[in-house]
Amino acid sequence: MRILLIEDDASLGSTVQSWLQLDGYAVDWLQRGDQAAMALATHDYHCVLLDRGLPGLSGDAVLQALRARQSLLPVIVITARDTLADRVEGLDLGADDYLVKPFDLEELSARIRALLRRDARQ
Protein backbone atom coordinates (compact mmCIF):
# COMPACT_ATOMS: atom_id res chain seq x y z
CA MET A 1 0.00 0.00 0.00
CA ARG A 2 1.18 3.47 -0.86
CA ILE A 3 0.95 6.51 1.41
CA LEU A 4 1.56 10.14 0.54
CA LEU A 5 3.21 12.06 3.39
CA ILE A 6 3.17 15.85 3.03
CA GLU A 7 5.24 17.28 5.89
CA ASP A 8 7.74 20.15 5.77
CA ASP A 9 9.62 19.30 8.97
CA ALA A 10 12.60 17.27 7.76
CA SER A 11 13.19 15.42 11.02
CA LEU A 12 9.54 14.42 11.49
CA GLY A 13 9.10 13.57 7.83
CA SER A 14 12.12 11.30 7.80
CA THR A 15 11.04 9.61 11.03
CA VAL A 16 7.47 9.01 9.88
CA GLN A 17 8.61 7.77 6.46
CA SER A 18 11.06 5.30 8.01
CA TRP A 19 8.50 4.10 10.58
CA LEU A 20 5.81 3.49 7.97
CA GLN A 21 8.25 1.73 5.66
CA LEU A 22 9.02 -0.65 8.53
CA ASP A 23 5.24 -1.20 8.73
CA GLY A 24 5.36 -2.33 5.09
CA TYR A 25 4.04 0.78 3.35
CA ALA A 26 5.56 2.51 0.34
CA VAL A 27 5.81 6.16 1.38
CA ASP A 28 6.23 9.13 -0.91
CA TRP A 29 7.30 12.17 1.10
CA LEU A 30 6.80 15.75 -0.07
CA GLN A 31 7.82 18.87 1.82
CA ARG A 32 5.70 21.43 -0.05
CA GLY A 33 1.96 21.65 -0.52
CA ASP A 34 2.27 22.83 -4.11
CA GLN A 35 3.83 19.46 -5.03
CA ALA A 36 0.75 17.52 -3.91
CA ALA A 37 -1.42 17.97 -7.01
CA MET A 38 1.18 16.39 -9.30
CA ALA A 39 1.77 13.45 -6.96
CA LEU A 40 -1.96 12.83 -6.51
CA ALA A 41 -2.52 13.01 -10.27
CA THR A 42 0.27 10.58 -11.14
CA HIS A 43 0.09 7.95 -8.37
CA ASP A 44 -2.57 5.90 -6.65
CA TYR A 45 -2.42 6.37 -2.90
CA HIS A 46 -4.31 4.54 -0.17
CA CYS A 47 -3.93 7.33 2.39
CA VAL A 48 -2.56 10.88 2.76
CA LEU A 49 -0.83 12.25 5.85
CA LEU A 50 -1.09 16.01 5.61
CA ASP A 51 0.40 18.85 7.64
CA ARG A 52 -1.69 22.02 7.67
CA GLY A 53 1.22 24.48 7.72
CA LEU A 54 3.11 23.86 4.49
CA PRO A 55 5.15 26.12 2.21
CA GLY A 56 3.94 26.75 -1.33
CA LEU A 57 0.32 25.78 -0.66
CA SER A 58 -1.24 25.22 2.74
CA GLY A 59 -2.41 21.80 3.81
CA ASP A 60 -5.90 23.26 4.08
CA ALA A 61 -5.78 24.26 0.41
CA VAL A 62 -4.48 20.81 -0.58
CA LEU A 63 -7.33 19.19 1.34
CA GLN A 64 -9.95 21.53 -0.12
CA ALA A 65 -8.71 20.83 -3.66
CA LEU A 66 -8.81 17.09 -3.05
CA ARG A 67 -12.36 17.19 -1.72
CA ALA A 68 -13.48 19.59 -4.49
CA ARG A 69 -12.62 16.78 -6.92
CA GLN A 70 -14.97 14.51 -4.93
CA SER A 71 -12.03 12.33 -3.89
CA LEU A 72 -12.74 9.91 -1.06
CA LEU A 73 -9.03 9.28 -0.46
CA PRO A 74 -8.52 8.94 3.31
CA VAL A 75 -6.66 11.92 4.81
CA ILE A 76 -5.14 12.17 8.27
CA VAL A 77 -4.13 15.68 9.23
CA ILE A 78 -0.90 15.76 11.27
CA THR A 79 -0.35 19.20 12.72
CA ALA A 80 0.69 21.29 15.70
CA ARG A 81 -2.60 23.22 15.51
CA ASP A 82 -4.22 21.83 18.61
CA THR A 83 -7.16 23.96 19.69
CA LEU A 84 -10.68 22.60 19.52
CA ALA A 85 -11.46 25.15 16.80
CA ASP A 86 -8.45 23.95 14.78
CA ARG A 87 -9.49 20.31 15.05
CA VAL A 88 -13.10 21.03 14.13
CA GLU A 89 -11.99 23.18 11.18
CA GLY A 90 -9.65 20.46 9.88
CA LEU A 91 -12.33 17.81 10.07
CA ASP A 92 -14.89 20.12 8.47
CA LEU A 93 -12.46 20.80 5.62
CA GLY A 94 -12.64 17.09 4.83
CA ALA A 95 -10.03 15.32 6.94
CA ASP A 96 -10.95 11.81 8.04
CA ASP A 97 -8.82 12.03 11.17
CA TYR A 98 -6.79 14.66 13.01
CA LEU A 99 -3.60 13.94 14.95
CA VAL A 100 -1.84 16.65 16.95
CA LYS A 101 1.96 16.84 17.07
CA PRO A 102 3.82 15.49 18.85
CA PHE A 103 2.17 12.11 18.39
CA ASP A 104 3.14 8.53 19.04
CA LEU A 105 4.13 6.59 15.92
CA GLU A 106 2.24 3.50 17.10
CA GLU A 107 -0.93 5.58 17.34
CA LEU A 108 -0.35 6.93 13.83
CA SER A 109 -0.02 3.37 12.53
CA ALA A 110 -3.22 2.33 14.30
CA ARG A 111 -5.14 5.27 12.84
CA ILE A 112 -3.87 4.43 9.34
CA ARG A 113 -4.94 0.80 9.76
CA ALA A 114 -8.38 1.91 10.95
CA LEU A 115 -8.87 4.20 7.95
CA LEU A 116 -7.69 1.54 5.51
CA ARG A 117 -10.04 -1.03 7.05
CA ARG A 118 -12.95 1.38 6.69
CA ASP A 119 -11.93 2.23 3.11
CA ALA A 120 -11.72 -1.48 2.20
CA ARG A 121 -15.33 -2.01 3.34
CA GLN A 122 -16.70 0.59 0.93
C-alpha positions as CSV (number, residue, x, y, z in Angstrom):
1,M,0.0,0.0,0.0
2,R,1.2,3.5,-0.9
3,I,1.0,6.5,1.4
4,L,1.6,10.1,0.5
5,L,3.2,12.1,3.4
6,I,3.2,15.8,3.0
7,E,5.2,17.3,5.9
8,D,7.7,20.2,5.8
9,D,9.6,19.3,9.0
10,A,12.6,17.3,7.8
11,S,13.2,15.4,11.0
12,L,9.5,14.4,11.5
13,G,9.1,13.6,7.8
14,S,12.1,11.3,7.8
15,T,11.0,9.6,11.0
16,V,7.5,9.0,9.9
17,Q,8.6,7.8,6.5
18,S,11.1,5.3,8.0
19,W,8.5,4.1,10.6
20,L,5.8,3.5,8.0
21,Q,8.2,1.7,5.7
22,L,9.0,-0.7,8.5
23,D,5.2,-1.2,8.7
24,G,5.4,-2.3,5.1
25,Y,4.0,0.8,3.3
26,A,5.6,2.5,0.3
27,V,5.8,6.2,1.4
28,D,6.2,9.1,-0.9
29,W,7.3,12.2,1.1
30,L,6.8,15.7,-0.1
31,Q,7.8,18.9,1.8
32,R,5.7,21.4,-0.1
33,G,2.0,21.7,-0.5
34,D,2.3,22.8,-4.1
35,Q,3.8,19.5,-5.0
36,A,0.7,17.5,-3.9
37,A,-1.4,18.0,-7.0
38,M,1.2,16.4,-9.3
39,A,1.8,13.5,-7.0
40,L,-2.0,12.8,-6.5
41,A,-2.5,13.0,-10.3
42,T,0.3,10.6,-11.1
43,H,0.1,7.9,-8.4
44,D,-2.6,5.9,-6.7
45,Y,-2.4,6.4,-2.9
46,H,-4.3,4.5,-0.2
47,C,-3.9,7.3,2.4
48,V,-2.6,10.9,2.8
49,L,-0.8,12.2,5.9
50,L,-1.1,16.0,5.6
51,D,0.4,18.8,7.6
52,R,-1.7,22.0,7.7
53,G,1.2,24.5,7.7
54,L,3.1,23.9,4.5
55,P,5.1,26.1,2.2
56,G,3.9,26.7,-1.3
57,L,0.3,25.8,-0.7
58,S,-1.2,25.2,2.7
59,G,-2.4,21.8,3.8
60,D,-5.9,23.3,4.1
61,A,-5.8,24.3,0.4
62,V,-4.5,20.8,-0.6
63,L,-7.3,19.2,1.3
64,Q,-10.0,21.5,-0.1
65,A,-8.7,20.8,-3.7
66,L,-8.8,17.1,-3.0
67,R,-12.4,17.2,-1.7
68,A,-13.5,19.6,-4.5
69,R,-12.6,16.8,-6.9
70,Q,-15.0,14.5,-4.9
71,S,-12.0,12.3,-3.9
72,L,-12.7,9.9,-1.1
73,L,-9.0,9.3,-0.5
74,P,-8.5,8.9,3.3
75,V,-6.7,11.9,4.8
76,I,-5.1,12.2,8.3
77,V,-4.1,15.7,9.2
78,I,-0.9,15.8,11.3
79,T,-0.4,19.2,12.7
80,A,0.7,21.3,15.7
81,R,-2.6,23.2,15.5
82,D,-4.2,21.8,18.6
83,T,-7.2,24.0,19.7
84,L,-10.7,22.6,19.5
85,A,-11.5,25.2,16.8
86,D,-8.4,23.9,14.8
87,R,-9.5,20.3,15.1
88,V,-13.1,21.0,14.1
89,E,-12.0,23.2,11.2
90,G,-9.6,20.5,9.9
91,L,-12.3,17.8,10.1
92,D,-14.9,20.1,8.5
93,L,-12.5,20.8,5.6
94,G,-12.6,17.1,4.8
95,A,-10.0,15.3,6.9
96,D,-11.0,11.8,8.0
97,D,-8.8,12.0,11.2
98,Y,-6.8,14.7,13.0
99,L,-3.6,13.9,14.9
100,V,-1.8,16.7,17.0
101,K,2.0,16.8,17.1
102,P,3.8,15.5,18.8
103,F,2.2,12.1,18.4
104,D,3.1,8.5,19.0
105,L,4.1,6.6,15.9
106,E,2.2,3.5,17.1
107,E,-0.9,5.6,17.3
108,L,-0.3,6.9,13.8
109,S,0.0,3.4,12.5
110,A,-3.2,2.3,14.3
111,R,-5.1,5.3,12.8
112,I,-3.9,4.4,9.3
113,R,-4.9,0.8,9.8
114,A,-8.4,1.9,10.9
115,L,-8.9,4.2,7.9
116,L,-7.7,1.5,5.5
117,R,-10.0,-1.0,7.1
118,R,-13.0,1.4,6.7
119,D,-11.9,2.2,3.1
120,A,-11.7,-1.5,2.2
121,R,-15.3,-2.0,3.3
122,Q,-16.7,0.6,0.9
